[in-house]
Amino acid sequence: MLEHKIIIESTELQCVHHLLMYQCDPAVQFNDSNLPDDLCDNIHANTTYCTLNIATGRAIGGQQVEF
């Protein structure tokens, strides 16, 4: 069984609509010295292979998830 729980400070709940965790293609190799670094709109081409598969997510009112 796999389980995850997203922890958000109670004072920040009104700021978080949803969160998504993506699964990168295994062929993509990132490390601490090879990370995309720019504005979100400018790094899309470097992270395309990490935006194809949503691994899990949370929306307003979401609770702990078990797989």
N, C-alpha and C positions, 0 to 999 in steps of 0.2 A: 504494500500500500504506500502511496505517495500522498503527502499532505502538505499544504502550505497555508499560511495565514499572513495577510498583509497587515502590518501594524502602522496605524496612522494616529498621530496625536489628536486627542479630542478637540483641541483648539484649531486644528487644521482640517477637520472633516468637511467644512463648508467649502473648502478650496479644491477638494479632490472629487472630480466627477467620475473618472474611471482610470484604471491603471491596466496596462497590458504588458506581459512578459513574452518576448519573442524567442524562438529557437532558431539559432543561426544554422545555416547549411554547414555540415562538418568540414567541407572543403575550405571554408573561410578561416583564415588564420589571423587572429588578433592577439597581440600581447601588449604589455605596458609601453613598449617603445613603438608600437604600430597601431595606434588608435586614431580613428577619424577625429579631427579637431577643427571645428568651424561652427557656424550657425547651423541650426537644424535643417533649414532649407538647402544648405550647401553640401551637406554630407550624405544626402540621399543616395547618390551614385555609389558611394563607398560602403553603404550598409544595405543595399538592395537584397542581398542574400540573407540578411537577418530580419527582414520584414515580411517574409512570405509565410511563415508558420507561427501562429499565435500558440504559445504553449499553455498559457493560462491568463486569467484576467480577473478584475474586480470592478464592480459597478456600485453605485450608491445602494446602500443596504446590504451589500454582499457580506457573506460570512466565510468562515473557514471552509476550505474545499478538500475533499478526499477523493483520490483516484484509485 
